[in-house]
Amino acid sequence: MLDMIQKLGELKQKMEESKQRLEAVTVSGSAGDGAVTVTLTGNKKFKSIFIEDAMCLPERKEELTDYIEIAFAKALDAAQDISDKEMMAQGQGLLPNLPGLF
């Protein structure tokens, strides 16, 4: 039982370290051939958005909205992918030693 508690403590520490590393990682998603680019951290926190000047015309409002949604979704998918890989890498070797956890 003590070994399992120690393993859980190790897992928690590794996950916190992973979160810190992911905060330093940035991912981007773009739409409209780069007309809109959204950048997030690996923890899925918003960092920035780039919008080409040509997209800021009133008659392009609907198109701009669509591009923002697409770019954000792509960035979010990329952040989720990198986060999943990081968390799995940190948990490898510990989870098999924790029977009944999942």
C-alpha positions in Angstrom: 0.0 0.0 0.0 2.8 2.4 0.9 4.4 1.6 -2.5 1.2 2.6 -4.3 1.0 5.9 -2.4 4.6 6.6 -3.3 3.9 5.8 -7.0 0.9 8.2 -6.9 3.0 10.9 -5.4 5.6 10.4 -8.2 2.8 10.5 -10.8 1.4 13.7 -9.4 4.9 15.3 -9.4 5.5 14.3 -13.0 2.2 15.6 -14.1 2.9 19.0 -12.5 6.2 19.1 -14.2 4.5 18.3 -17.5 2.0 21.1 -17.0 4.9 23.5 -16.5 6.6 22.3 -19.7 3.4 22.6 -21.6 3.0 26.2 -20.5 6.2 27.0 -22.4 5.1 25.2 -25.6 3.0 27.0 -28.2 0.9 25.6 -30.9 -0.9 27.3 -33.7 -3.9 26.7 -36.0 -4.6 28.7 -39.1 -7.4 29.1 -41.7 -7.9 30.9 -44.9 -4.3 30.2 -46.1 -2.9 32.0 -43.1 -5.4 34.9 -43.0 -6.2 34.0 -39.4 -3.8 32.2 -37.0 -4.6 31.4 -33.4 -1.8 30.5 -31.0 -2.3 28.6 -27.7 0.0 27.1 -25.1 0.3 23.4 -24.7 -2.1 23.8 -21.7 -4.7 25.2 -24.1 -4.4 28.8 -22.9 -4.9 31.5 -25.5 -1.7 33.4 -26.4 -2.5 35.4 -29.5 -4.4 35.8 -32.7 -3.2 37.2 -36.1 -5.8 38.5 -38.6 -4.7 39.8 -42.0 -5.8 43.4 -42.6 -7.9 42.3 -45.6 -10.1 40.2 -43.4 -11.2 43.3 -41.4 -13.7 44.5 -43.9 -17.4 44.6 -42.9 -18.3 42.5 -45.9 -15.9 39.8 -44.7 -17.3 39.6 -41.2 -18.9 36.1 -41.6 -15.9 34.7 -43.3 -13.6 36.1 -40.6 -15.8 34.5 -37.9 -15.6 31.2 -39.7 -11.8 31.4 -40.0 -11.4 32.3 -36.3 -13.5 29.2 -35.4 -11.5 26.9 -37.7 -8.1 28.3 -36.6 -9.0 28.0 -32.9 -10.3 24.4 -33.4 -7.1 23.5 -35.1 -4.9 25.1 -32.4 -7.0 23.4 -29.7 -6.6 20.0 -31.5 -2.8 20.5 -31.7 -2.6 21.5 -28.0 -4.7 18.5 -27.0 -2.4 16.2 -29.0 0.8 17.5 -27.5 -0.7 17.5 -24.0 -1.9 13.9 -24.4 1.6 12.8 -25.6 3.3 14.6 -22.7 1.0 13.2 -20.1 1.3 9.7 -21.4 5.1 9.9 -21.5 5.2 11.0 -17.9 2.8 8.3 -16.8 4.6 5.5 -18.5 6.2 3.1 -16.1 4.1 4.3 -13.2 0.6 3.3 -14.2 1.1 -0.4 -14.6 2.3 -0.4 -11.0 -1.0 1.0 -9.8 -3.4 -1.9 -10.1 -7.1 -1.0 -9.9 -6.5 2.7 -10.5 -8.3 2.7 -13.8 
